[in-house]
Amino acid sequence: EPAAAMKAVEDLNDTELEGGKIFVGRAQKKAERLAQLRRSYEQKKMEMQARYKGVNLYVKNLEETIDDEKLREAFKEYGTITSAKVMCDDKGASKGFGFV
């Protein structure tokens, strides 16, 4: 009976049974499961993108030959870069770190 099954899922899902955590849910066909996993993956991906939007990254161990443009190039495939800056001393030499 559907109501009893729903109650079992609510009460027993993510509980312990003889030392192990169990999953209790409606049996699904493979296509249903894959579609649900895809939706879940896409949702998590969107949440991660939203969480890290506007984040400033610290990058260290940069070679002296790395300038702002090379730093920007290295990170451009990961999204929109609003700024890329290699920190330099008063003589213009790289300090070996920067921000993206």
C-alpha positions, 0 to 999 in steps of 0.5 A, spaced: 500 500 500 503 506 497 501 510 504 505 505 508 511 504 503 512 512 503 512 512 511 517 506 511 521 511 506 521 517 511 522 513 517 527 508 515 531 512 509 538 514 512 538 510 518 543 504 521 541 497 520 547 492 524 552 498 523 551 500 516 547 506 514 541 504 509 538 507 503 530 506 502 527 509 496 522 507 491 525 502 486 526 505 479 527 503 472 535 504 470 532 510 465 529 513 471 535 513 475 540 515 470 535 521 469 534 523 476 542 522 477 543 527 471 538 532 474 542 531 481 549 532 478 546 538 474 543 542 480 549 541 484 554 543 478 549 550 478 550 550 486 557 550 485 558 555 480 553 560 484 557 559 490 564 560 487 561 566 483 565 572 484 570 568 488 578 571 488 583 565 488 590 566 491 595 562 486 602 561 489 609 558 486 608 562 480 615 562 476 618 569 474 616 569 467 608 569 469 605 575 468 598 578 468 596 575 461 599 568 462 595 568 469 589 570 465 590 565 460 591 559 465 584 560 468 580 563 462 577 556 461 574 555 468 569 561 467 569 569 466 575 572 469 574 579 472 581 580 474 588 577 474 594 580 477 601 577 479 604 581 485 610 584 484 616 588 488 618 595 487 623 593 482 617 590 478 620 583 479 614 577 480 613 575 488 611 569 486 604 569 487 597 572 485 590 573 485 585 571 479 
